[in-house]
Amino acid sequence: MGSYGLCITTTQFDGKANKAIISLLAKLIKVSKRSISIISGELSREKLIFIEDISVETVSYLVS
């Protein structure tokens, strides 16, 4: 597993921050938004995210 930091400017109101994180990750990793889900931490600053059909190594390579 890897740990990464993201900076977004969207407010936390109505889950907009979570949607912004998913959108940003989808663009960075070049996958659909549907393949990304927040496993835990929806209301927290720290989140555990699952991305379908992609390895941790591939994600590390794409976001670095």
KALIN-V37107 format. One record per backbone hydrogen bond with DSSP energy under -1.0 kcal/mol. NH is the residue of the N-H (numbers start at 1). CO is the residue of the C=O. Records with the same first field share a line. If there is no record, write none. Layout:
NH: CO / CO
This chain:
15: 12
16: 13
19: 15
20: 16
21: 17
22: 18
23: 19
24: 20
25: 21
26: 22
27: 23
28: 24
29: 25
30: 26
31: 26
35: 32
36: 33
37: 50
39: 48
40: 48
44: 41
48: 40
50: 37
52: 35
59: 55
60: 56
61: 57
62: 58
63: 59
